Amino acid sequence: MPRRFEALKSLLMQRATRLAILCERDHNPPLTDVSCGTQDAYGNSGDNELADWATDLYDRTLTRSMDAHHRDELKTVRAALGRLERGTYGQCIRCAQTIPLGRLNAVPENPYCLMCALDVEAEG
C-alpha cells in the first residue's frame, strides 16, 4: 500500500468500527410497551396512549431508516478497505482512472473519479 494512503486507511478503519457499533445498536432497538388504559365516556384515555403509540411508531421507523443508512455506509467503507488490500484503492471502479488524492481526502470511501461519479448520479 502506498504511504499516501496510510492515513486514509486508518480513517476508513475507524469509520468502519464506528459504523459497525451503530449498526449493532440500531439493529434491535427497545420497543415501548403501550398498555391499554381506561377510557372515559368519549373513548379518550387519560394516559395519551394514541400519542405514545404514534411516537413509538415514529421512533421505530426512524431507527430502521438510520439502520439501513448505517449498513449501506458500512458496506461502502468496507469495500474501500477491500480495494486497499487488493491494491486498487485510488482507481475509479468504473473507468480505472486515478482518483485525485484531494477527492479521496474529502471522501475516503469514494469509488469513482469525478466524471464517473457524475455519470452514476445522472443514471440514478
Buried (B, 14 or more C-beta within 10 A) or exposed (E): EEEEBEEBBEBBEEBBEBBBEBBEEBEEBEEEEBEEEEEEEEEEBEEEBEEBEEEBEEBBEEBEEBBEBBBEBBEBBBBBBEBBEEEEBBBBBBEEBEBEEEBBEEEBBBBBBEEBBEEEEEEE
